[in-house]
Each structure stands twice: as structure tokens, then as C-alpha cells.
Amino acid sequence: SSGINAEWPLRPGGHKLDLHFHLIRLGLFSNDNKMITVNLDKAKELIELGGDWDRRNRLKVYSGLYAMSVRNFKEAASNFLDTVSTFTSYELMDYHTFIKYTIISAMLSLDRKDLTKKVVEGADINEVLHELPLFKSYITSLYSAQYAEFFVALSEVESIFKGDRLLAAHTHFYIREMRVRAYAQLLESYSSLTVSYMANSFGVSERFIDRELSRFISAGALNAKIDKVGGIIQTNRPDKKNWQYQAVIKQGDLLLNRIQKLSRVITI
């Protein structure tokens, strides 16, 4: 689709991996998923045969960036976090952009324990957070349960998504999932609470919270029920069925996105 053959003959010697990295970059630039995956696979094969330390680390960054572009934030976070202290892939992006992508991916995919260890207390990430005030606020507000501040930061993160070529298609999914995460975190602390308390905590209207929670509860994303008359939210212990339902929804989103990407490649 981009006029470059993903099966282009390899150069001899140590340049083989660099050629694959170049083709992966072309694939990312032209949204050519076939070119990306073919060359990622070939690069991984070469690394297994004895790639050097720097190229091993660069391959993780390339793999993470592709994973993020197809909504696999968990794999993206794993690859990015492995290379925070060894990042050298400046041909892909600058270090601040890399840290932003790392935080974006980790915030959605890591549980609180891993998020604390690898991001909140991560020395390498903290070294640059003072230069990224939005992302510092984004992390610390959720971690310290400052939900109104978190919603403000999340709205700014949404703007970043909309302006980012790799993230734009995932804006609605990501923002929805992060809102669910924040709601769930607050609800886990109580057996019941009032709609007005929750609305005040997030800095939004009671009507907004009622509408949001009703939608997420009915979709199985939150384990709670709302007493409309009393204005009380009662939390339920999550059961296996709800978690399975949520997993199916996420897998469905991922599959749909991949089908859409594939159809675009075929159309081109």
C-alpha cells in the first residue's frame, strides 16, 4: 500500500535489523499493519539469533509503539516500562513523548500495586515528571484519590489523544475506561455513598454521575446499584460473571479495532 515491499531482500551483516526498523517506521507512518508485523517478526527472529543489547531495547520500543497503535495498552506498557532507563529510539520519538506514551499505557493497564512500583515510585519516570506537569497531575490525582483534579487532567489527556496520529482512534475507548477505573476506585472504598458525594468528589453534577453510573452499571463495567429515590449508590462485590463480561467487551473492542485497521489496509 505504501509502495515498499515488506519482503524487500535483506542486506548482509549487522544492517539487517536496522533495515527492519526502517521498514517498521515506514509502516507506522503509512498505517501499513502488514509491513509493521512482518518486519517486527523478522526483527524478533534476528534478535533471537544474537542481536546486540541496544537493538534488543529498541525492538521493545518499536513493539510497544505498535501495540499501543492497535489498542493493546497492556503489551505497550510492558515493553515501554522495560526500556524507560535504556531508551535510545530517538528516530521514533523524543524521550518526553516516550514517557507520555508509557504513562498513558500504564495508567490503563496496570493494577494499583504495579502502578505504584513502576510509575508512581519509578525513579526514571519521576526524573522527567517535573517537565510534564499534566502527566504528573494525571498520575498523582488518581493515585491520591483527588478525583476532581483527575477529571481535569483526563480532559487534557483526551485533547492529546485527539491530536495524536497513533492514539486518535482510541480516544473514546481510553477515556471511557479511565473514567470507569476512577469510579471503581472510589466505590471500592465504600459499601454505600450518596450520589451528591460522588458528584462533588469528581467536580461534576449529580445528573452527570447518575447518567454515567447507570450506563456503566448496566454494561457490567461497575459493580454497584443506584437507589434513585434515596440518591444512594450501593456497591456490590464483583463476581466472576461480571469480570468475564468486562473481558469480553474489551476483547470485542480490540477485535473491532483490528478489523477496522485491516479493512483500511485492504482498501488502500
C-alpha positions, -999 to +999 in steps of 0.1 A: +000+000+000+029+023+006+049+012-025+076-005-003+077-043-003+077-058+032+097-087+018+125-065+005+158-085+003+179-082+035+213-065+035+241-086+047+256-084+082+247-061+110+225-039+089+196-064+087+179-053+119+183-016+110+166-023+077+136-039+096+135-010+120+134+013+090+105-006+074+086-007+107+089+031+108+076+033+072+047+011+082+038+032+113+040+063+091+017+049+064-006+028+087+005-003+070+000-030+096+012-058+074+045-041+068+048-035+106+040-070+117+061-088+091+091-067+100+086-069+137+085-107+134+117-108+113+134-084+137+125-107+166+139-137+148+172-119+142+173-107+179+169-143+190+199-153+169+220-128+188+211-092+185+231-066+205+218-050+237+209-017+221+189-032+193+171-055+217+159-025+237+150-006+205+129-036+194+109-034+226+101+003+220+090-005+184+069-034+196+053-012+223+045+016+199+028-008+175+009-024+204-003+010+215-014+019+180-037-012+179-051-006+214-030-033+232-021-009+261-010-038+284+016-050+259+026-014+252+031-006+289+052-038+294+075-030+266+078+007+274+085+001+311+112-023+303+131+004+284+125+035+304+161+035+317+176+024+284+157+044+258+177+052+227+150+051+200+151+088+191+145+080+155+109+071+166+102+099+192+118+121+218+121+109+254+093+131+267+069+116+241+081+082+251+074+089+288+039+102+279+031+070+260+045+049+289+023+067+314-008+066+291-004+028+286+004+021+322-024+041+338-050+020+319-034-015+321-015-018+354-031-027+388-026-003+417+003-023+431+023-023+398+014+013+390+028+023+424+060+004+420+067+011+383+052+046+377+044+065+409+077+054+425+096+048+393+128+068+396+134+073+358+098+085+352+099+108+382+131+124+369+112+139+340+077+144+355+086+179+367+089+188+330+055+172+322+031+188+347-001+175+331+011+139+334+023+144+369-011+156+378-027+128+358-008+102+379-009+117+413-045+128+412-058+093+406-033+077+430-042+101+458-079+100+451-082+137+441-109+129+416-119+164+405-083+171+397-081+138+379-111+146+357-095+179+347-062+161+338-081+134+319-099+160+298-065+174+288-052+139+281-083+135+258-071+165+238-037+149+234-053+117+221-074+136+196-043+153+182-021+122+181-020+101+149-015+068+167-039+074+196-068+094+180-088+063+170-087+050+206-098+083+223-134+072+232-123+038+244-094+051+266-113+080+282-143+057+290-121+030+305-102+056+327-134+071+339-146+035+349-113+030+367-117+062+387-153+054+396-144+019+406-116+031+428-139+054+447-167+028+450-143+002+463-137+023+494-174+023+505-203-001+509-226+028+501-224+066+494-247+093+481-249+104+445-242+140+457-210+130+475-197+112+444-206+141+422-188+165+445-158+143+446-155+144+408-165+180+404-195+172+382-233+174+385-254+147+402-272+143+369-239+136+351-228+110+377-263+093+377-262+090+339-226+078+338-230+052+366-263+039+352-247+033+318-216+016+332-235-005+358-259-018+331-229-026+309-214-047+337-184-024+340-192-013+376-204-034+405-230-012+421-266-002+420-283+031+424-313+038+447-329+066+426-354+075+453-328+078+481-300+091+460-277+063+473-252+042+454-247+007+469-216-012+459-216-050+452-187-074+455-176-082+420-185-117+408-168-138+382-196-133+357-192-095+357-154-098+352-159-122+324-184-099+307-160-070+310-132-091+295-155-100+266-163-063+260-126-053+260-117-082+236-146-072+213-133-036+212-098-049+204-111-072+176-133-045+161-104-021+160-081-046+143-108-054+117-112-017+110-074-013+106-073-044+084-101-031+062-083+002+058-051-016+047-071-038+022-090-007+008-057+011+002 
